[in-house]
Amino acid sequence: MNIYERKHYVVGSEGNAGSIVKRFLDLVGVDMICIDEKLNNYLPDEVEPGSFLYIETPPKSHYTFIQYGFENWMNIFVEKPLLYSLKDNPLFPTYFPPNTHLFCNFNMEVLDLPTQEMTKAVRYCAADKPLFIAQGERGVILDLMPHLLSIFPLENLSSLHPLKVQTKGKDGTDVFAQILFNDGLVMEVGYNIKNLILLEYKDGSSVKLDWLPGWTWDVNIRKFWQGETNLHKALEISRKIETMYELRESFAC
């Protein structure tokens, strides 16, 4: 597909991820239209089929914009997580039109980190919980756990099963979580600790990073332009997240 012959709509263009996407699209010089409700501009009722839609909004609105993209036969790039809740959208994705082109941005996957013999995976963020997460809503598990799950190939991801989930909360929202999986793997995600990506292995080796580099968005957008889709993996990650919220047990901060 010729990306320069199509319009590119960035929804949520003023947010953190949206700003990164907008900057990249501006750099490559495509016909970009920025949409942000905070600026009182909205998606049109109709768009040209084959246009590109980049969903960079809070997770609760992902389903609505994905549906808009399907109805208008658009190519859809959606920020992780794929959906806020599979339970709230039980028919997803049974109504997809034929030849659906959807790519979910798991940009930590781009780092191509080793997963064999892993014993622990950590993703911490120094900031407090994002402002778009209201009191009592899904928090750090929904927001950061997709990063860690995404580094596994789909066939390995399918064999991972959460057994025990413990969370710390703030105003009813999970801000720290530790998950034990069936093979002994432990994953941790948390806000307001420090910026850290850490993977540990049985042989004592480890991989340590501070943050996700901005170029990981660029790589995935180019994969998306090349026609790549990862819907099956995105759905499997959503199923894992759903199970974690069903299993979680809170403990005192």
N, C-alpha and C positions, 0 to 999 in steps of 0.2 A: 504494500500500500504506500502511496506517496503522501507522506505526512504534510507536505507543503501545499497540497491541493485541498486540505480539509481545515475546518475551524477546530480550535482547541479551547474547550471551556474548563476553567479552573474554578471549582466551587469551594469556598472557604479560602480564598486566595490571600487573606490577611492574617491567617494563623501561622504557627511556626512551620509546620510541614508545607502548608500552602505557599508560604513565601519562598521556600526552597525550590518547590516545583516551578513557581512563577519565574524565579530568577533563571532557572535552567532553560525553560521554554523561550524566555526573552533572549537568552544568549544564542540559541540556535536559530532564532528568527522565524518561528512559525506564526500563523495567524491566531493570536491568543486573545480570548475574551475572559476577563476576570470577573467573577461573580462572588459577592459577599453580602449577606443580608444586613450586616452591620453598616454597610455603605448604602443600603436601600436599593441595591440592584439585584435582579433575580433572573433565573433561567427563563428563556422564552417558552411560550406554549408549544412551539414546534421548532425543530432544528433539522438540518440536512442529514439524512441517513449517512452513516459512515464517519460522522464527526467524532471527535475525541472528548471524553469527559473524565476529568480528574477530580475525584471526590476527596477533599482534604478537610472535611468537617468533623465535628465530634461524632463518636460512634453511634449515638442514638439516631442520627439522621442518615446513616449510611444506607439503610434499607430503602428509604424513600427515594434517595438519589439514584441508587442502583436500579430501582424500578423505573424511574424516569428514563434512564439510559436504555433499558431494555425496550421500553415502549417506543422510543425514538430510534431504535436500531443503531445505537452508538457503540463505539469502542470504549470500554470502561476500565479506568485505572483507579482503584480504591485503596486508601490508606488502611493499614492494619488498625484494629481488627476488622475482619470482613463484615461482621454484624455485632450489634450490641448484645443480642440474645437470640439463639436459635429457638428457644422455647416460645418467645414472643412472635416468632415468624415460622410456624411449623411447616408451611408449604414451600418455603424457600429450599431449593431452587427449582421446584417442579414446573413452574410456569415459564422457564427460560425459553426464548425463541431459538430456532435452529441456529447453529454456528455462532453461539454466543462467544464474544471475545471479552473476557474479564480477567484482569490481572490484579492480584492483591499485593500491595507493597510490603513484603517482609525484607526490609533492606539489610538486616543483620545476616541474612542468608548469603548475601553477596560476598561476605568476608571469607566464605569457604572454610570454616573452622572444623577441625577434626571432631568426630563424635564417638568413634569407637573407644571402648574402655573408659568412657567418661564416668566420673563418680559424683561430680558436683558442677552445677552451672548457676551463675549469679548475674543478675542485672539490677543494679542500683541506680537511682537518679537522685542527685543532690537536692533538687527542688521539692517543694511541697506538692501535694496532689494538684493536678491541673485545675484551672478555674472552671472548666466546663463540667467537672464532676460535682454534682449537687449532693447535699447531705443524704446519706443512706443509699447511694447508688453503687453500682459496680465500680471498682477502682483499679488498684495496681495489678491484680491478676489479669483483668481484661486489657489493661494498657501495656504492660511490660512482658507478661508471660508469652505472648505470641512471638516476641523476638527470640526467646530461648528455644521454643518449640520449632521455629522455622528453620533452624540450622540442621535439623534431621531430615534426611530423604523421606519421602512419603512412606515407603515400605517399612522403614524403621520407626517412623512416627506412629504408624498404625499399631505397632506392638507395644507401645508405651501406654501404661494404664496408671492413672493416679490412684494411690491407695489411702493416703492420709494428707489432709490439707489443714494447716493451722494459719490463722491470720491475726494480725493486730489491726485494730480499727481506729478511726477518728470520725466522730459524728456519724457512726454507722457505716462508714465506708472503709474497705480494706486498704491499708496503706503499707502493709508488709505481709508477705505470705511465704511459707515454706511448704513445699510439696514433696512427698515421698512417693516414688514410682515403684512398679512391680520388680524391677531388676536392681533395686537398691540405689538408683540414681536420686539425688536430692537437687531440687531447684529452689532458688530464693529470688524474690523480687521485692523491691522496697523503695519508698520515697523518703526524701529528707535524711539520707544517710551519707552518701558520697557518690560521685560518678564512677561507676565501676562495671566492667564486664569481665568476669572471671570464669574460666573453665579449668577443672582439675581432673586428673586421670589416674588410673590404678598404678602406673609406674612412677608416680610422684611428680610428673611434669605438669605444667600449667600454661595457660594462655591468659594474658592480662591486658586489657585495654581500658582507656578512660571513657571513650564516647564513640558514638557512631559517626563516622565522617560524612560530610554532605555529599560526596561523590557517589555514595551508595544509592541515593535517589536517582542520580543521572544514569547509572548502570541499569537499574530496573526499568526506567522509562524507555530506554533504548530496547530492552528485551520486549517490553510491551509493544513498541512500534514494529518490532519484527514478527508480531503475531503470537507471541508466547502467552499461554494462559495457565494459571495454577489453581483453578477453581476447586479441584478435588482436594488438594493440600489445604487450601484455605478453609474448606468445610470441615476437614479432619481436625484442624487446629481449633475451630469453633466448637466442635464436639468435646474436645478435651477441656476447653475453658468452661463449657456448660457443666461438665462433670465436676470440675474443681469447685464451682459455686454450690453444687449439690452436696459436696463432701465437707465443706469447710467448717472448722470449729474455731471459734474466737478465743483468744486468751488475753489477759490484761496487758496493757501497754506498760 
